[in-house]
């Protein structure tokens, strides 16, 4: 054996002896020179598995038996195992209707009412106004054509929705409210379904459901149509700003509910004495009811805003303005619809604005609960044909 081989074996034996002494002592001696650590550093990594200290540690780990577990630890373990595993959501794992914070379109909300059972509400509707005496004879002789048979089911659906109240437990109802709020205020976040913030939109109290008398959920669907249709959104925002004018302020949503009432009555009456009503000739011509009623509502709201702004109306004039508006809307629906068509065409081209350069600054408008508002239902009926079914 040559000198190099002897030297190698001597060094190997020395290192093995140092490792064995460490293992026998079950602890690493520590001194200023850190001799044991230096000894380990000199061993190649590939050789560590062959040494007794690592083999002893491995044997102890494999044979480890846990001690007595306390009852508290066992209970904690059971509670942890009872927790459901959280599954990551994929893009299509949730339907849009269940997703909070998402806006809802008018067509989606309408489809909801087309699919749910509304039989209990449908029993309450009166599709047409009952006429007696001369009014019945005049309507029979000179009245406009009746609504086509194929459109009566759609008309009844509109009137049935007007019998439905707001149900905060229904996710679709909540999304409709949230969408209206976000579109009018520009907010990106959901809001509580009850609270003073609804007074800023023109409801009389913290719960919008209390202001839907005579119009039901149809009033909210009309507002939804107004803010979700790209053609009428600008108009809705302008009327909303006008409603916050420091002198001409009015409760926006409450005014909208009254206009929905006018639309409902125009649909039920089918005609007035001298002109075709919104519910028959226009619907028959377009072979639709819902879009015509929506346009009639928007056109009536536009006319009210125009009168309110140009004639410097205030909240004290609300009852008289609505009464005159009801008469005009029933007598000249086609005129209102044509005005809306012209207005929207000009708005699309940037040629007109309801408010123009008018600034709505000044002192902040008071809450709607501080305003004395007279609605359509608060006025005496001007004729037997105009009696409201509420």
C-alpha positions in Angstrom: 0.0 0.0 0.0 1.5 3.3 -1.0 1.7 6.5 1.2 -1.3 8.2 -0.3 -3.5 5.2 0.3 -2.3 5.0 3.9 -2.9 8.6 4.4 -6.5 8.4 3.1 -7.4 5.4 5.3 -5.9 7.1 8.3 -8.0 10.3 7.7 -11.1 8.2 7.1 -10.6 6.3 10.4 -10.1 9.6 12.2 -13.3 11.0 10.9 -15.3 7.9 11.6 -14.0 7.9 15.1 -15.1 11.5 15.6 -18.6 10.8 14.3 -18.9 7.7 16.5 -18.0 9.7 19.6 -20.6 12.3 18.8 -23.3 9.6 18.4 -22.4 7.9 21.6 -22.7 11.2 23.5 -26.1 12.0 21.9 -25.0 15.6 21.6 -22.5 17.6 19.8 -19.6 18.9 21.8 -19.3 22.6 21.4 -16.1 24.5 22.0 -14.4 27.6 20.7 -12.9 25.6 17.8 -16.2 24.0 16.8 -14.2 20.8 16.2 -17.2 18.6 15.7 -18.8 20.9 13.1 -15.5 21.1 11.3 -15.4 17.4 11.3 -18.8 17.2 9.6 -17.8 19.8 7.1 -15.0 17.6 5.9 -17.3 14.7 5.1 -18.7 14.6 1.5 -22.5 14.8 1.3 -22.6 11.5 -0.5 -21.0 9.8 2.5 -23.2 11.3 5.2 -25.9 8.6 4.8 -23.4 5.9 5.7 -22.5 7.3 9.1 -24.0 6.1 12.3 -25.3 9.4 13.6 -27.7 10.0 10.7 -28.8 6.3 10.8 -29.5 6.7 14.5 -31.6 9.8 14.0 -33.6 8.1 11.2 -34.3 5.1 13.3 -35.6 7.2 16.1 -37.8 9.3 13.8 -39.3 6.2 12.2 -40.1 4.7 15.6 -41.5 7.9 17.1 -44.8 7.4 18.9 -46.8 10.5 19.9 -47.5 11.1 23.5 -50.9 11.5 25.1 -53.1 14.1 23.2 -55.1 16.4 25.3 -58.9 16.6 24.9 -58.6 20.2 23.7 -56.4 19.2 20.9 -58.8 16.4 19.9 -61.7 18.8 19.8 -59.8 21.3 17.7 -58.8 18.5 15.3 -62.5 17.4 15.0 -63.6 21.0 14.3 -61.0 21.5 11.7 -61.9 18.2 9.9 -65.6 19.3 10.0 -64.8 22.5 8.0 -65.7 22.1 4.3 -62.9 22.3 1.9 -62.9 25.5 -0.1 -63.2 24.8 -3.8 -61.7 27.4 -6.1 -64.2 28.9 -8.5 -63.9 28.8 -12.2 -65.1 31.4 -14.6 -68.4 29.5 -15.2 -68.9 28.0 -11.7 -71.4 30.8 -10.7 -74.3 32.0 -12.7 -74.5 35.7 -13.3 -77.9 35.9 -11.5 -76.3 34.8 -8.2 -73.2 37.1 -8.5 -73.5 40.0 -6.1 -72.6 43.4 -7.4 -73.5 42.7 -11.0 -75.9 45.0 -12.8 -79.1 43.5 -14.2 -80.7 44.4 -17.6 -84.3 45.1 -18.2 -84.7 42.0 -20.3 -83.3 39.8 -17.6 -85.6 41.3 -14.9 -88.6 41.0 -17.2 -87.7 37.4 -18.0 -87.7 36.7 -14.2 -91.4 37.7 -14.0 -92.2 35.7 -17.1 -90.9 32.5 -15.5 -92.2 32.8 -11.9 -95.7 32.0 -10.7 -97.7 35.2 -10.6 -101.2 33.6 -10.6 -102.1 35.0 -7.2 -101.3 38.6 -8.5 -103.0 38.1 -11.8 -106.3 37.5 -10.1 -106.3 41.1 -8.9 -105.9 42.9 -12.2 -108.6 44.6 -14.1 -107.4 44.7 -17.7 -109.8 47.4 -18.9 -111.9 50.1 -17.4 -115.5 49.3 -16.8 -117.7 51.8 -18.6 -121.4 52.4 -18.1 -124.1 54.5 -19.6 -123.1 57.1 -22.3 -119.4 56.4 -21.7 -119.9 52.7 -22.7 -122.0 53.7 -25.8 -119.5 56.3 -26.9 -116.7 53.9 -26.6 -118.6 51.2 -28.5 -119.5 53.6 -31.4 -116.5 55.8 -31.7 -113.7 54.1 -29.7 -110.5 52.9 -31.3 -109.9 49.3 -32.2 -109.4 46.9 -29.4 -106.1 45.4 -28.5 -105.2 42.4 -30.7 -106.1 39.1 -29.0 -102.4 37.9 -29.3 -101.2 40.9 -27.3 -103.6 40.6 -24.3 -101.4 38.1 -22.5 -98.5 40.6 -22.6 -100.8 43.4 -21.5 -101.9 41.3 -18.6 -98.3 40.5 -17.6 -97.6 44.3 -17.4 -100.6 44.8 -15.2 -99.8 41.8 -13.1 -96.2 43.1 -12.4 -97.9 46.3 -11.2 -99.6 44.2 -8.6 -96.3 42.7 -7.3 -94.6 44.4 -4.4 -90.9 44.7 -3.6 -89.5 41.6 -2.0 -86.1 42.1 -0.5 -85.6 38.4 -0.1 -85.7 37.9 -3.8 -82.2 38.3 -5.3 -83.6 39.7 -8.6 -85.5 42.4 -6.8 -82.4 43.4 -4.9 -80.3 43.5 -8.0 -82.9 45.8 -9.7 -82.7 48.3 -6.8 -78.8 48.1 -6.7 -78.7 48.7 -10.5 -80.9 51.8 -10.3 -78.9 53.2 -7.4 -75.5 52.6 -9.1 -76.6 54.0 -12.5 -78.1 57.2 -11.0 -75.3 57.9 -8.4 -72.3 56.5 -10.3 -71.4 54.3 -7.3 -69.4 51.1 -7.9 -70.4 49.4 -4.7 -73.6 47.8 -3.4 -75.7 49.6 -0.9 -78.0 48.5 1.9 -81.6 47.8 0.7 -82.9 49.9 3.6 -81.3 53.3 4.5 -81.4 57.0 4.2 -79.5 56.8 0.9 -82.8 56.0 -0.8 -84.1 59.4 0.1 -81.3 60.9 -1.9 -82.8 59.1 -5.0 -86.2 60.5 -4.3 -88.0 58.0 -2.2 -89.9 59.3 0.8 -88.3 57.0 3.3 -85.6 54.5 4.0 -87.6 51.6 2.4 -88.4 52.0 -1.3 -91.2 49.4 -1.0 -93.4 51.9 0.9 -93.6 54.2 -2.1 -94.8 51.8 -4.8 -98.5 52.1 -4.1 -100.6 51.9 -7.3 -97.6 50.9 -9.5 -96.0 48.0 -7.7 -92.8 46.5 -9.1 -93.6 47.9 -12.5 -92.4 51.3 -11.2 -89.0 49.9 -10.5 -88.9 48.1 -13.9 -89.6 51.4 -15.6 -86.7 53.1 -13.7 -84.5 50.1 -14.6 -85.5 50.5 -18.3 -84.7 54.2 -18.1 -81.2 53.8 -16.7 -80.2 50.6 -18.5 -81.2 51.6 -22.0 -78.2 53.5 -23.6 -80.6 55.8 -25.4 -82.4 57.0 -22.3 -79.6 56.9 -19.7 -78.5 60.4 -20.4 -82.0 61.7 -20.1 -82.5 59.9 -16.8 -79.3 61.4 -15.4 -80.3 64.9 -16.5 -83.8 64.6 -14.9 -82.1 63.2 -11.8 -79.8 66.3 -11.7 -82.8 68.6 -12.2 -84.5 66.9 -9.3 -81.7 68.0 -7.0 -81.9 71.7 -8.1 -81.7 73.9 -5.1 -85.0 75.6 -5.9 -86.8 73.3 -8.3 -86.0 70.0 -6.5 -88.5 67.2 -6.5 -88.4 63.5 -5.4 -87.1 61.8 -8.5 -88.2 58.2 -7.8 -91.6 59.2 -6.4 -92.3 61.3 -9.5 -91.3 58.3 -11.6 -93.8 56.1 -9.7 -96.6 58.6 -10.5 -95.7 58.5 -14.2 -95.9 54.7 -14.1 -99.4 55.1 -12.6 -100.3 57.2 -15.6 -98.9 54.6 -18.0 -100.9 51.9 -16.3 -104.1 53.8 -16.5 -103.5 54.7 -20.1 -103.0 51.0 -20.8 -106.2 50.0 -19.0 -108.5 52.7 -20.5 -107.6 51.9 -24.1 -108.9 55.2 -25.3 -110.1 58.7 -24.6 -112.6 60.7 -26.5 -110.6 62.1 -29.4 -107.4 60.2 -30.0 -105.9 56.7 -30.2 -104.6 55.5 -26.9 -101.2 54.1 -26.2 -102.6 50.6 -25.4 -104.3 49.7 -28.7 -103.2 51.4 -31.9 -99.5 51.8 -31.1 -99.3 48.3 -29.6 -101.2 46.8 -32.5 -98.9 48.5 -35.0 -95.7 47.4 -33.3 -97.2 44.0 -32.3 -95.7 44.6 -28.8 -97.0 45.9 -25.5 -94.0 46.2 -23.1 -91.7 48.3 -25.4 -94.6 50.7 -26.2 -95.5 51.1 -22.5 -91.8 51.7 -21.7 -91.5 54.4 -24.4 -94.7 56.0 -23.3 -93.4 56.1 -19.7 -90.1 57.7 -20.9 -91.9 60.2 -23.2 -94.2 61.3 -20.4 -91.3 61.7 -18.0 -89.4 63.8 -20.6 -92.4 66.1 -21.0 -92.8 66.5 -17.3 -89.1 67.4 -17.0 -89.4 69.9 -19.8 -92.4 71.6 -18.3 -90.8 71.6 -14.8 -87.6 73.3 -16.1 -89.0 75.8 -18.6 -92.0 76.9 -16.5 -89.9 77.1 -13.3 -92.1 74.6 -11.4 -91.5 73.8 -7.8 -92.6 71.0 -5.5 -95.7 73.0 -4.6 -96.9 72.6 -8.2 -96.4 68.9 -8.4 -100.1 67.8 -8.0 -101.3 70.2 -10.7 -98.4 69.4 -13.1 -99.2 65.6 -12.8 -102.9 66.2 -13.3 -102.3 68.1 -16.5 -99.7 65.6 -17.6 -102.2 62.7 -17.2 -104.7 64.4 -19.4 -102.2 65.2 -22.1 -100.6 61.8 -22.0 -103.9 60.0 -22.6 -105.1 62.4 -25.3 -101.9 62.7 -27.3 -99.7 59.7 -26.7 -98.4 59.8 -30.2 -97.3 63.4 -29.8 -95.3 62.5 -26.7 -93.7 59.5 -28.4 -92.7 61.6 -31.4 -91.2 64.2 -29.1 -89.2 61.5 -27.3 -88.0 60.1 -30.7 -86.7 63.6 -31.8 -85.1 64.3 -28.5 -83.2 61.0 -28.4 -82.0 61.4 -32.0 -80.6 64.9 -31.1 -79.0 63.6 -27.9 -77.3 60.8 -29.9 -75.7 63.5 -32.1 -74.9 65.8 -29.2 -77.2 68.5 -30.4 -79.5 68.9 -27.4 -79.6 68.6 -23.7 -82.6 68.8 -21.4 -80.7 71.0 -18.9 -78.4 72.7 -21.3 -75.9 74.9 -19.5 -78.1 75.2 -16.5 -76.2 74.6 -13.3 -77.9 72.8 -10.4 -75.5 74.2 -7.8 -76.3 76.1 -4.7 -77.6 74.8 -1.4 -78.1 71.0 -1.3 -81.6 69.8 -1.9 -83.5 68.5 1.1 -84.4 64.9 1.6 -87.7 63.9 -0.1 -89.2 63.4 3.4 -88.9 67.1 3.9 -90.8 67.9 0.7 -94.6 68.2 0.5 -95.3 66.2 -2.6 -98.7 65.7 -4.2 -99.0 62.7 -6.5 -101.6 61.5 -8.9 -103.4 59.4 -6.3 -103.6 62.3 -3.9 -105.7 64.4 -6.4 -109.5 64.0 -6.8 -110.4 62.1 -9.9 -111.4 64.4 -12.7 -113.9 61.9 -14.2 -115.4 58.5 -13.6 -113.2 57.1 -16.3 -110.1 58.3 -14.6 -110.7 56.6 -11.3 -107.6 54.8 -10.1 -107.4 51.2 -9.1 -104.8 51.1 -6.4 
